[in-house]
């Protein structure tokens, strides 16, 4: 007899939604996680009374009313609106690209003036069939926006020159010809009061959870512990990289407590100059309009991923997608094992899409 109906590998958002819903249906679940805490990459830890997003900024946003209402079962959300700032050398710009950006860059005021400058710069490139990311960006945005706000940041993110990156990475560059710094177009957005860890705690209430547990070692010692497995880890690692390792980008964080109440005046500041080694600085208190006497900042450094490092962003180019398709074929042959989430699906998911994917998969189950 199996001790559990489901062994859920990973206590992040996907695994937590799965566990919560299956538990409601009377299924007995065991959730394990390799890390020493729940909540995966949305984990928040309390530092000086500030909820620090340990694995990078997470802002919940969605246009799916059902997903929004689902999440509001577990938390009340504030009215935080993501309005990042970009710093290029000694120049400061609003993001996303909007009239505040263009006014600062070119000293203009009207949408038509901005459109005319972009169109003129795009025409000057004479690029008709972009061969790489640099040509693609230039053909969409022109020289000024590309060189000041796209080039350096993108090269830091991917660890290579824009001329060595495929054009499809930037399919479009969204321009807004209004004075609107709201980064997302989604109807609903905000940060949960109390941070994300509390959200996942509520999802997992009444369910057995074990942290600091490696699935592969655990499975050797508990072969028949559960009738089914929901695996949210790396699909290639599950199969011991037998077809080769999928590629990811990783991120390193330098977090520090500062003896001031306000370091940069905004939650998210991107550094688009290639010479600045980090991609952005997060000041965590601003996500929840904090009034604490101290502040906590995190500098983010993008890096190449190697086996054993923490994977963050799948490199969904043609080569990796083909390799993932081969792993999917292997996964289809695994009896009573369900793969899902960012690593199981080898797909970058925003949080609302993680919830949506889990709820859709539950309908199939």
Residue pairs with C-beta under 8 A, 6 or more apart in sequence:
2 224
2 225
2 226
2 227
3 28
3 30
3 225
3 226
4 28
4 29
4 30
4 225
4 226
4 227
5 22
5 27
5 28
5 29
5 226
5 227
5 228
6 18
6 19
6 22
6 27
6 28
6 29
6 30
6 226
6 227
6 228
6 229
6 230
7 29
7 30
7 32
7 225
7 226
7 228
7 229
7 230
8 15
8 18
8 19
8 29
8 30
8 31
8 32
8 229
8 230
8 232
9 15
9 32
9 33
9 215
9 229
9 230
9 231
9 232
9 233
10 31
10 32
10 33
10 40
10 230
10 231
10 232
10 233
10 341
10 343
11 31
11 32
11 33
11 35
11 37
11 38
11 39
11 40
11 200
11 204
11 209
11 211
12 33
12 39
12 40
12 41
12 42
12 200
12 232
12 341
12 354
13 39
13 40
13 42
13 200
13 341
13 351
13 354
13 355
13 358
14 232
14 340
14 341
14 342
14 344
14 354
14 357
14 358
15 31
15 33
15 40
15 230
15 232
15 341
16 31
16 38
16 39
16 200
16 203
16 204
17 203
17 354
17 355
17 358
17 359
17 362
18 230
18 340
18 358
18 361
18 362
19 29
19 31
19 203
19 204
19 207
20 203
20 204
20 207
21 358
21 359
21 362
22 29
22 362
22 365
23 29
23 206
23 207
29 207
29 208
30 207
30 208
30 209
30 210
30 225
30 226
31 38
31 204
31 207
31 208
31 209
31 210
32 209
32 210
32 211
32 213
32 215
32 218
33 40
33 209
33 210
33 211
33 212
33 213
34 212
34 213
34 214
34 215
34 233
35 43
35 211
35 212
36 211
36 212
37 43
37 45
37 197
37 211
38 197
38 200
38 201
38 204
38 209
38 211
39 196
39 197
39 199
39 200
39 201
40 55
40 200
41 55
41 56
41 58
41 312
42 53
42 55
42 58
42 196
42 197
42 199
42 200
42 351
43 54
43 55
43 196
43 197
44 51
44 52
44 53
44 54
44 195
44 196
44 197
45 51
45 52
45 54
45 197
46 52
46 195
47 255
47 257
47 284
47 296
48 257
48 292
48 294
48 295
48 296
49 290
49 292
50 284
50 285
50 288
50 290
50 292
50 294
50 295
50 296
51 194
51 195
51 196
51 197
51 284
51 287
51 288
52 255
52 284
52 296
52 298
53 196
53 282
53 284
53 287
53 298
54 253
54 255
55 251
55 253
55 310
55 312
56 251
56 253
56 282
56 298
56 300
56 312
57 267
57 268
57 282
57 287
58 196
58 351
59 80
59 82
59 184
59 189
59 190
59 191
59 287
60 71
60 77
60 188
60 189
60 190
60 191
60 192
60 351
60 352
61 82
61 184
61 186
61 188
61 189
61 350
61 352
62 68
62 186
62 187
62 188
62 189
62 350
62 351
62 352
63 185
63 186
63 187
63 188
64 352
64 356
65 187
65 188
67 352
67 355
67 356
67 359
68 187
68 188
68 352
70 355
70 359
71 77
71 192
71 199
71 352
71 355
73 202
74 192
74 199
74 202
74 203
75 192
75 193
75 194
75 198
75 199
75 202
76 192
76 193
77 188
77 190
77 191
77 192
77 193
78 190
78 191
78 192
78 193
78 288
78 289
79 190
80 189
80 190
80 191
80 267
80 287
80 288
80 289
81 182
81 183
81 189
82 182
82 183
82 184
82 189
82 267
82 268
83 94
83 95
83 181
83 182
83 183
83 266
84 95
84 183
84 266
84 267
84 268
84 269
84 270
84 280
85 92
85 93
85 94
85 95
85 264
85 266
85 268
85 269
85 270
86 92
86 93
86 94
86 95
86 149
86 153
86 269
86 270
86 271
86 272
87 93
87 269
87 270
87 271
87 272
87 273
88 148
88 149
88 152
88 272
88 273
89 273
91 104
91 148
92 104
93 100
93 101
93 104
93 105
93 148
93 149
94 100
94 101
94 104
94 181
95 101
95 149
95 181
95 183
95 270
96 174
96 176
96 181
96 183
97 141
97 145
97 149
97 173
97 174
97 175
97 176
98 175
98 176
98 177
98 178
98 179
98 180
98 181
99 111
99 114
99 176
99 177
99 178
99 179
99 180
100 179
100 181
101 145
101 149
102 108
102 113
102 114
102 117
103 109
103 114
103 179
105 144
105 145
105 148
106 113
106 114
106 117
106 144
108 114
108 117
111 177
111 178
114 175
114 177
115 177
117 142
117 144
118 141
118 142
118 145
118 175
120 142
121 141
121 142
121 143
121 144
122 138
122 139
122 140
122 141
122 142
124 142
124 143
125 135
125 138
125 139
125 142
125 143
127 135
127 138
127 139
128 139
130 136
130 138
130 139
130 167
131 167
132 162
132 163
132 164
132 165
132 166
132 167
133 154
133 162
133 163
133 165
133 166
133 167
133 169
133 170
134 146
134 151
134 161
134 162
134 163
134 165
135 163
135 167
136 167
136 168
136 169
136 170
137 146
137 150
137 151
137 154
137 162
137 170
137 173
138 146
140 170
140 172
140 173
141 150
141 173
141 175
145 173
148 272
149 272
150 162
150 170
150 173
150 272
151 162
151 272
151 274
152 271
152 272
152 273
152 274
152 275
152 276
153 270
153 271
153 272
153 279
154 162
154 165
154 169
154 170
155 161
155 162
155 274
156 274
156 277
156 278
156 279
156 302
157 249
157 279
157 302
158 165
158 169
158 249
158 302
159 249
159 302
159 303
159 304
166 317
168 317
186 352
191 287
191 288
192 198
192 199
193 288
195 288
215 231
215 233
227 336
228 336
228 337
228 338
229 336
229 337
229 338
230 337
230 338
230 340
231 238
231 337
231 338
231 339
231 340
231 344
232 339
232 340
232 341
232 342
232 343
232 344
233 343
233 344
234 246
234 311
234 343
234 344
235 246
235 324
235 327
235 328
235 331
235 339
235 343
235 344
235 345
235 346
236 243
236 244
236 245
236 246
236 323
236 327
238 331
238 339
239 327
239 330
241 307
243 323
243 326
243 327
243 330
244 323
245 307
246 314
246 315
246 320
246 323
246 324
246 327
246 346
247 305
247 314
247 315
247 317
247 320
248 305
248 311
248 312
248 313
248 314
248 315
249 302
249 303
249 304
249 305
249 312
249 313
249 315
250 302
250 303
250 304
250 305
250 309
250 310
250 311
250 312
251 300
251 301
251 302
251 303
251 310
251 312
252 300
252 301
252 303
253 298
253 299
253 300
253 301
254 278
254 298
254 299
254 301
255 296
255 297
255 298
255 299
256 296
256 297
257 294
257 295
257 296
258 294
258 295
258 296
258 297
259 294
260 294
260 295
261 291
261 292
261 293
261 294
261 295
262 283
262 295
263 281
263 283
263 295
263 297
264 281
264 283
264 297
265 286
266 283
266 286
267 282
267 283
267 284
267 286
267 287
268 280
268 282
269 280
269 281
269 283
270 279
270 280
271 278
271 279
271 280
271 281
277 301
278 299
278 300
278 301
279 300
279 301
279 302
280 299
280 300
281 297
281 298
281 299
281 300
282 297
282 298
282 300
283 295
283 296
283 297
284 290
284 295
284 296
284 297
284 298
285 292
285 295
285 296
303 309
305 311
305 312
311 343
313 348
314 320
314 342
314 346
314 347
314 348
316 346
316 347
316 348
320 346
321 346
324 346
327 346
331 337
331 339
338 361
338 365
339 345
340 357
340 358
340 361
341 349
341 354
341 357
341 358
342 348
342 349
342 354
345 357
349 357
